[in-house]
Amino acid sequence: MAVRISIILPTRNRPAMAALAVKTALDAAGRDDEVVVADNGDSPLNLDSSDSRLRTVRADRVYSMPDNWERGVRAARGQDLLVLSDKHRLVPGSLDR
């Protein structure tokens, strides 16, 4: 099945903010959507990976902010892209509106 929307969440060294952003993104995402986390932190994020819509792209080195965002975009498989900061929160149902 084709991915409808890729929600891209670049993050660096803000695990609590990233975890909340991922949770709200998954709550807003439909079954045909995906959440791609571009993890650019010093330590790997500890995210609940039981949801098949969630993918984490781990950095092999520290990237600049624009380069980390680009890594997330390149990893996306969706027909449409939504790039958010780890500071942003989605409201359930917002992607369908």
N, C-alpha and C positions, 0 to 999 in steps of 0.2 A: 504494500500500500504506500502511496506517495505521501510524503510529509507535507502538510499544508503550511504551517508557520514554524519557523525556527526562531525561538527566543534566545538571544545570545547575551550572556552575562559575563563580561570580563571582570576579573577581580584580582586584587593583590593584597595579601596580608590583612584581610578583614574577614576572618572566618564566620563570625556571628552575623555580620551584615550579609555575607554571601549566602549563608544558610537560610536566612529569612527571605532573601530575594528569590532563591530557588524554590522555597515552599510556596510563596505567593505566585510565582510563575507557573508551577505545576498545578496549583489550584485553579488558575485562569485558563490553562491550556486544555485543549480538547484531546480526544484519543488519537487524532491524526497530527498532532503537533509535537514538537520536541523542544527541550531546553538544553542548550549547549553552554557549559561553563568553561571559559578560558581562564584556567587557574595559573596565575603568574607569581604565586607567592613563594616565600622561602621554604615553607613546609606544605606538603600536600593537604588539600582540604579533606575533612572527614565528613562526607555527605552520605546520606542514606541512598544507596544506589539500587534499591529494590524496584524503583519505577523505571520501566524500560524506555520511557520518554526522556530520561535524563542521561546526558553524556558529559564527561569531563575531559577536557583537553589539557593535559599537564604540560607545563613549560619545561624545557631542558636547560634553560638559562633564564635570566631576567630580561624581559623585553620592555621596550618603551611602551607607554600607554597606547599610542596609535597602532603599534605593531601587535600588541596583545589583542586589541579589538579586531584587527585584520585576521589573526589566527582563528578567532571564533567565527568570523564570517566565512572563512575558507572551509571550516569544518561543517558548516550548516548544510542541511539537505533539503530545506523547505522551499516551497514555491515563493513564499514571501518571508522577509526577514524583519525582526524587531530587535534592535540592539539597545540594551538598557545598561545603565550603571548598576553596580551592586547596591547602590543607595535607593534605587527605584523599587516600587511595589506595584504589582498588578492587582486589579480587582477581579474577583471571579465573574466570568461572563463578558469581560471587557473585550476579549479578542473576537467574540461573535458580533459585537456591535460595530 
